[in-house]
Amino acid sequence: MFVVLITRLRQKVLKGLRLVFALAVLAILVVQLVNLVKCSGLYDHEKVPSGNPMRVQAPVIEVSEDDRPRLLDRAVEQLVKYYRHKT
């Protein structure tokens, strides 16, 4: 009688272990498939804005080479006139 009881208990334990092993393998497989889909780009997740606005800078106006000497010359002339009249 003990032999029959131990044999049935052993079969139930082995069946339970097989079930746990099969579920573990299935869980690992599902995780790998989900990761594969995410990395492949098929899963296009919309990005939620962070709330921090982007800085928008005004375009820089470039001064041509011809305008620079005239601008500097005018500034120097005005400073010279200012200091001459001051003394």
C-alpha positions as CSV (number, residue, x, y, z in Angstrom):
1,M,0.0,0.0,0.0
2,F,2.9,2.3,0.8
3,V,4.4,1.5,-2.6
4,V,1.2,2.5,-4.5
5,L,0.9,5.7,-2.4
6,I,4.5,6.7,-3.0
7,T,4.3,5.9,-6.7
8,R,1.2,8.1,-7.2
9,L,2.7,10.9,-5.1
10,R,5.9,10.7,-7.2
11,Q,3.8,10.9,-10.4
12,K,1.9,13.9,-9.1
13,V,5.1,15.7,-8.1
14,L,6.8,15.0,-11.4
15,K,3.7,16.2,-13.3
16,G,3.7,19.4,-11.2
17,L,7.4,19.9,-11.9
18,R,6.9,19.4,-15.6
19,L,4.1,22.0,-15.5
20,V,6.2,24.5,-13.7
21,F,9.1,23.9,-16.2
22,A,6.8,24.3,-19.2
23,L,5.3,27.6,-17.7
24,A,8.8,28.9,-17.1
25,V,9.9,28.2,-20.7
26,L,6.7,29.7,-22.0
27,A,7.2,32.9,-19.9
28,I,10.8,33.2,-21.2
29,L,9.6,32.8,-24.7
30,V,6.9,35.4,-24.4
31,V,9.4,37.9,-22.9
32,Q,11.9,37.3,-25.7
33,L,9.2,37.8,-28.4
34,V,7.9,41.0,-26.8
35,N,11.5,42.3,-26.7
36,L,12.0,41.3,-30.3
37,V,8.9,43.2,-31.4
38,K,9.9,46.3,-29.5
39,C,13.4,46.4,-30.9
40,S,12.3,45.7,-34.5
41,G,10.3,48.9,-34.7
42,L,7.0,47.3,-35.4
43,Y,5.8,48.5,-32.0
44,D,5.7,52.3,-32.6
45,H,5.2,53.8,-29.2
46,E,4.1,57.5,-29.2
47,K,6.4,59.6,-27.1
48,V,4.6,61.8,-24.5
49,P,6.0,65.3,-24.3
50,S,8.1,65.9,-21.2
51,G,6.5,69.4,-20.6
52,N,9.8,71.2,-21.2
53,P,9.5,73.4,-24.3
54,M,12.3,73.4,-26.8
55,R,14.4,76.6,-27.2
56,V,13.8,78.3,-30.5
57,Q,16.6,80.7,-31.4
58,A,16.3,83.5,-33.9
59,P,18.3,83.0,-37.1
60,V,21.6,84.8,-37.1
61,I,21.9,87.5,-39.7
62,E,25.3,87.2,-41.3
63,V,27.2,90.4,-42.2
64,S,29.0,90.3,-45.5
65,E,32.7,91.1,-45.6
66,D,32.1,94.4,-47.4
67,D,29.9,95.8,-44.6
68,R,32.3,95.1,-41.7
69,P,35.0,97.7,-42.5
70,R,32.4,100.4,-43.0
71,L,30.6,99.6,-39.8
72,L,33.9,99.6,-37.8
73,D,35.1,102.7,-39.5
74,R,31.9,104.6,-38.7
75,A,32.1,103.4,-35.1
76,V,35.7,104.6,-34.7
77,E,34.9,107.9,-36.4
78,Q,32.0,108.5,-34.0
79,L,34.2,107.7,-31.0
80,V,37.0,110.0,-32.2
81,K,34.5,112.9,-32.7
82,Y,32.9,112.3,-29.3
83,Y,36.3,112.4,-27.5
84,R,37.5,115.4,-29.6
85,H,34.4,117.4,-28.6
86,K,34.7,116.3,-25.0
87,T,38.1,117.9,-24.6
